[in-house]
Amino acid sequence: MNIAPECIACIVGQSERVCDAIGADAFLKEKIVLHVSQASQNFDFSQTPPEVASDVYEDMAKLAKKEDLYKELKESATQKALSFIPSLHVSLDNSEDKLLALLKIAVAGNVIDLAAEVSFDLDEELAKIFHTDFAIDDSEALRKKLSQAKTLLYIGDNAGEHIFDYLAIETLQELYPALHVSYMVRGNPIINDVTMLEAKEAGFERLCDLVDSGVNTPGFVYSRATKEAQELFDSADVVITKGMGNYECLSPSPRTDLLYLLKIKCNVVASSLGRELGDIICKLKEHL
């Protein structure tokens, strides 16, 4: 999906949140926000929001002289996510439907998003997630496809959230022992998206295949991916994509058998899916 006029104010607003997050002084904040405001006048409306954001965030990183704008916040989000894992293991063990439970755990982690139009509290989300229905629920169709699949590509989203992805993949492998899983991350630091650094620190290399997409966008842009990542995306029996950025970049998608798993945190995405802010989505692309 391409950017909409509403995306401009959102991206400019993100520049202010970045400045607050990195503790920028008044001079640097004014410089960054002014730069993004001026750049917004020339946004390319044939691009997806993550493609536009990639240029904006690269510029902000240069102005702030920081390679990874959200390094400290990503580390903090990861530690907070880890604190929930023991209790989530108990919830999974007691669940009558482990596939549905792991999907809800994974989507609950999607609230860890520093670029979203609206924010949600992780503690509150996890407290209610098992009692919250998917606004679009294709979990049964996914269950059928996973039972027949040999390979799964799971495309991650944000740091911190990846801890919940780890638990989800771990449980998927228990449910489908013959399923070969690959976890794909961003090619370089962009917003608070998960990269090879955070994935390796979490131990994904011991869990499944770990793949660098090569993209510099907060979402999987097929044309920007490495040849290896493209081939994996094309050949996997099933693809699970996490978060709004991946939805925005892969809607429409160049393939079927692709699942969008996300929490709606943006009015533009809500309109695209025909649902409401705050809804959780488990949607197979072929059913759109």
C-alpha positions in Angstrom: 0.0 0.0 0.0 1.2 3.5 -0.8 1.5 6.4 1.6 -1.6 8.5 2.1 -1.8 12.2 3.0 -2.3 11.2 6.6 1.1 9.6 6.7 2.9 12.9 6.3 1.8 14.3 9.7 2.6 10.9 11.2 6.1 10.8 9.9 6.8 14.4 11.0 5.4 13.5 14.4 7.8 10.5 14.5 10.7 13.0 14.1 9.7 14.7 17.3 9.4 11.4 19.1 12.9 10.4 17.9 14.3 13.6 19.3 12.6 13.0 22.7 13.8 9.4 22.7 17.5 10.3 22.1 17.4 13.3 24.5 18.2 15.8 21.7 18.7 19.3 22.8 16.5 22.1 21.5 18.9 23.0 18.7 19.2 19.5 17.4 15.4 18.9 17.7 14.6 22.0 15.8 17.1 20.9 13.1 15.8 17.4 12.8 12.1 18.3 12.8 12.6 21.1 10.3 14.5 18.8 8.0 11.8 16.1 8.1 9.0 18.8 7.6 10.8 20.1 4.5 11.4 16.6 3.2 7.8 15.7 3.6 6.9 18.2 0.9 8.5 16.0 -1.6 7.4 12.5 -0.4 6.9 10.1 -3.3 3.3 8.9 -3.1 4.1 5.9 -5.2 6.1 4.4 -2.3 5.0 2.5 0.7 5.2 4.3 4.2 8.2 2.1 5.2 10.1 3.1 2.0 9.5 6.8 2.7 10.4 6.3 6.4 13.7 4.6 5.6 15.0 7.8 3.9 13.7 9.9 6.8 15.3 7.8 9.5 18.6 7.6 7.7 18.7 11.4 7.5 17.7 11.7 11.2 20.5 9.3 12.2 23.0 11.3 10.3 21.9 14.6 11.8 22.0 13.0 15.3 25.3 11.3 14.5 23.9 8.0 15.8 24.1 4.7 13.8 21.2 3.2 15.7 18.7 5.9 17.0 16.9 3.5 19.2 19.7 1.3 20.5 19.0 1.9 24.2 15.3 1.7 23.8 15.5 -1.6 21.9 17.7 -3.1 24.7 15.1 -1.9 27.3 12.2 -3.3 25.3 14.0 -6.6 25.0 14.6 -6.9 28.7 11.0 -6.1 29.5 9.8 -8.7 27.0 12.0 -11.3 28.6 10.4 -10.7 32.0 7.1 -12.0 30.6 8.4 -15.3 29.2 8.1 -17.5 32.3 4.4 -16.6 32.7 3.7 -17.0 29.0 5.3 -20.5 29.1 2.7 -21.3 31.8 -0.1 -19.9 29.6 1.0 -22.0 26.7 1.3 -25.1 28.7 -2.2 -24.6 30.0 -3.7 -23.7 26.7 -6.1 -26.1 24.9 -5.2 -24.5 21.6 -1.5 -23.9 21.4 -1.5 -22.5 17.9 -4.1 -19.9 18.7 -2.3 -19.1 21.9 1.1 -18.6 20.2 -0.4 -16.4 17.6 -1.9 -14.2 20.3 1.3 -14.0 22.2 3.1 -13.0 19.0 0.6 -10.4 18.1 0.6 -9.0 21.7 4.3 -8.3 21.2 3.5 -6.1 18.2 2.5 -3.3 20.6 6.2 -2.6 21.0 6.3 0.0 18.2 8.1 3.3 18.5 6.8 4.7 15.2 3.1 4.0 15.6 0.4 6.6 15.4 -1.0 5.4 18.7 0.7 3.4 21.5 -0.5 0.6 23.7 0.8 -0.7 27.0 2.5 -4.1 26.8 1.4 -5.1 30.4 -2.2 -4.4 29.6 -2.1 -6.1 26.2 -0.7 -9.3 27.7 -3.2 -9.2 30.5 -6.1 -9.3 28.1 -4.7 -11.0 24.9 -6.0 -14.5 25.6 -9.5 -13.1 26.0 -9.4 -10.9 22.9 -10.6 -12.3 19.6 -8.9 -11.6 16.3 -10.9 -9.0 14.3 -10.0 -11.0 11.3 -9.3 -14.7 12.2 -7.8 -17.0 9.6 -6.1 -19.1 12.2 -8.0 -22.3 11.2 -6.9 -21.8 7.5 -3.3 -21.3 8.7 -3.5 -24.4 10.9 -4.5 -26.5 7.8 -1.6 -25.0 5.7 0.9 -25.5 8.5 -0.1 -29.2 8.8 0.8 -29.6 5.1 3.8 -27.3 4.9 7.5 -28.3 5.0 8.9 -24.8 5.2 7.9 -21.6 7.0 9.4 -18.1 6.7 8.6 -15.9 9.7 9.4 -12.2 9.0 10.1 -10.3 12.2 9.2 -6.7 13.0 10.4 -4.9 16.2 13.1 -5.5 18.8 11.5 -6.7 22.0 8.7 -8.1 20.0 11.2 -10.6 18.7 11.3 -12.3 22.1 7.7 -13.2 21.7 8.5 -14.4 18.1 11.1 -16.7 19.6 8.5 -18.3 21.9 6.0 -18.5 19.0 8.5 -20.3 16.8 9.6 -22.6 19.6 6.0 -23.6 20.0 5.4 -24.0 16.3 8.3 -26.4 16.1 6.8 -28.5 18.9 3.4 -28.6 17.1 4.9 -29.3 13.7 8.3 -31.1 14.2 8.9 -31.6 10.5 8.5 -27.9 9.8 11.7 -26.1 8.8 11.5 -22.5 10.1 13.5 -19.4 9.0 13.4 -16.1 10.8 14.1 -13.0 8.8 15.3 -9.6 10.2 16.1 -6.2 8.8 19.4 -5.5 7.0 20.4 -2.5 9.2 19.1 -0.5 12.2 15.9 1.3 11.2 13.5 2.7 13.8 13.3 -0.1 16.5 13.1 -3.0 14.1 14.9 -6.2 14.9 18.3 -6.8 13.2 20.8 -9.6 13.2 22.3 -8.2 16.3 19.2 -8.5 18.5 18.2 -11.8 16.9 21.6 -13.4 17.6 21.6 -12.1 21.2 18.2 -13.8 21.7 19.6 -17.1 20.4 17.7 -17.4 17.2 20.6 -19.2 15.5 20.1 -22.1 17.9 16.4 -22.1 17.3 16.0 -21.9 13.5 17.6 -20.5 10.4 18.4 -16.8 10.8 18.3 -14.7 7.6 19.2 -11.0 7.0 16.7 -9.6 4.5 19.1 -6.9 3.3 16.3 -4.3 3.3 16.9 -0.9 4.9 13.2 -0.3 5.4 10.9 -0.9 8.4 9.1 -3.6 6.4 10.0 -6.2 3.9 10.3 -4.5 0.5 10.9 -7.4 -2.0 12.8 -5.3 -4.5 15.3 -4.2 -1.9 15.9 -7.6 -0.5 19.0 -9.8 -1.1 18.7 -12.5 -3.7 18.8 -15.1 -0.9 16.0 -13.4 0.9 13.9 -13.1 -2.3 14.4 -16.8 -3.0 13.4 -17.8 0.5 10.3 -15.6 0.3 9.3 -17.1 -3.0 10.0 -20.7 -2.1 8.6 -21.0 1.5 5.4 -23.0 1.8 4.0 -20.5 4.2 5.1 -16.9 5.1 4.1 -15.2 8.4 4.7 -11.4 8.4 4.6 -9.5 11.7 3.4 -5.9 12.1 2.1 -3.0 10.1 5.4 -2.2 8.3 5.4 -5.7 6.7 1.7 -5.4 5.9 2.2 -2.0 4.2 5.1 -3.4 2.1 3.4 -6.6 1.2 -0.1 -5.4 0.5 -0.5 -6.3 -2.3 1.9 -9.3 -2.0 3.7 -11.0 -4.8 2.7 -14.4 -3.4 -0.1 -16.3 -1.8 0.1 -18.4 1.4 1.2 -15.2 3.3 -0.2 -14.4 6.7 -0.5 -10.9 8.1 -0.2 -10.9 11.9 -0.5 -7.5 13.5 -2.2 -5.1 15.8 -3.7 -2.1 14.1 -2.0 1.1 15.4 -2.8 3.4 12.4 -5.9 4.8 10.8 -4.6 4.3 7.3 -4.0 0.5 8.0 -7.3 0.3 9.8 -9.1 1.7 6.7 -7.1 -0.7 4.4 -8.3 -3.7 6.4 -11.8 -2.4 7.1 -11.2 -2.7 10.9 -10.6 -0.5 13.9 -7.6 1.0 15.8 -6.5 -1.5 18.4 -7.9 -4.6 16.6 -5.7 -7.7 16.2 -5.4 -9.3 12.8 -4.6 -12.8 11.7 -5.3 -12.6 7.9 -4.2 -14.9 5.1 -3.4 -12.9 2.0 -5.3 -15.2 -0.3 -8.5 -14.4 1.6 -8.2 -10.6 1.0 
